[in-house]
Amino acid sequence: MANKREPKYIFVVGGVISGVGKGITTSSIGKILQDRGLTVTAIKIDPYINVDAGTMNPTEHGEVFVLDDGDETDQDMGNYERFLNIDLTRINYMTTGRVYESVIHRERSMEYGGKCVEVVPHVPMEVIDRIKKAQSLAKADVVIVEVGGTVGEYQSVLFLEAIRMMKIETPNDVFTVMVSYLPVPSKIGEMKTKPTQYAVRTLNASGVQPDVIIARSDMPLDEKRKEKISFFCNVPRGRVISAPDVSSVYDVPTNFEKEGVSNLLCELLGLKCGNPVNEKITAWKRFTSAVHHPSGEVRIAIVGKYFDTGDYILSDAYLSVIESIKYSAYAQKRKPVLTWMSAVDFETGKKKLAELKKYDGVIVPGGFGARGVEGKIKVIEYVRKNKIPFFGLCYGMQLATIEYARNVLGLKGANTREVDPKSKYPVIDIMESQKENINSHRYGATMRLGAYPAVLKEGTIASTAYGSKTISERHRHRYEVNPVFIPELEKAGLVFSGRSPDGVLMEIAELPKKVHPFFLGTQFHPELKGRPLTPHPLFTAFVKACIKK
Ligand code: GLN
């Protein structure tokens, strides 16, 4: 345990370019400090004006990660939860919009006692307040705060100012780690440190000096580069850390330890850290070894739509889905081979349904709006009839219900009101309480969000997988299975194996095992709770069914 007097704060900032692994660095630093017996929490700061990530386009911004308390946050929050195996709350996430909203709210309620409220210091003070609240809520020895973007951006300034202000107040408790990129221009063939030097100078201009530099690059840093960075960036040599690309992000904590990062941080923070906790290290080692030594493959197709601006960003919109598949597959000693299929291609005929036969299983993940819906329904019909394991997540479950209503019950034109408000058979309908939100354009943070309990029906795939009667899962949707159609759907063979405790809301729909090897959809998002060391039971049940096929 930490021999602690005061909690410590590590800010992680980006130099040169973003998207080079600041989130994974933050998560991994947290992980190795946890392994030394410290209590760690993590905070993500997104410098944009949006109050949360809920209204952002997933194709551009990536997945919206929902917390237990319903906060719609950035995908990095998912990385923290997965690496650190902790549940975070809305105090762990902030945006410029959210911070300003509170400052203005405080001002309107006279909380500044009639003072002139200024951008500096009042906005950074609000940021600091939130950071300290998160610390106290988690009783954390160490709080790691990731500042999104890079140090040179205008919109990061107030957050850098918060670091500066905290550092003046408690210089021995506040530290800054810069994650910087070292390019190797192909024509030159040499790793360049100059962009990092400039980034440090930019950070210096905000009154902040990095204590540690994590040097991200294609390859490891040599001594000469370490020396240069140390000399020009004013950071002792031992605090320049080489962080080359890795084949799996889950190797990053182990690689950091090869560079002695947890020792370095414990020393820097002035914390008496324990020896690495054996069980923790062993469990992680077992997991990463499974990542690298699979004994076969499992091929899964994901039929979605948030990847149409090019193959490069597709994985981001479905990050938790991918990670959850991985955990369950690795636990079964399989390497997951994922194929992305655009639902629209099944509508235009660009893709043939018969192609689905090549896969061990098919996932239809969450989504919004009409585009691609008919393609997804065709896919679901095909996998149902051909007994290919199917897992529907949220929209995927709603569309499976529609497919069943259309093709088994014979309700022609059955649909969700989201797509066809005039459908004769709205088997998926908007909740009464949601209508008002839509009518008055209140879209932000108004869906059914966060953790809700559900009760499982005995003897079903769901209850066998979970091994318990009640569960709690995270939600993010406005529409629900329309209660009017439930008796008919059940009579036709669809089993609602999970319901809200009052029995009104359908949480899981499935087909009996004797009819189909695995056909199951959830109204919630199980992928938000898959963790490396505790894979999600439904993903595991699905992957097992895929392997069997
Ligand atoms: N569009 C659907 C709804 O709002 C499903 C949402 C989702 O898949 N997250 O209910």
Residues whose N, C-alpha, C, O or C-beta is under 5 A from the ligand:
A	BS01	LIG	G366 G367 F368 G369 L393 C394 Y395 R476 H477 R478 Y479
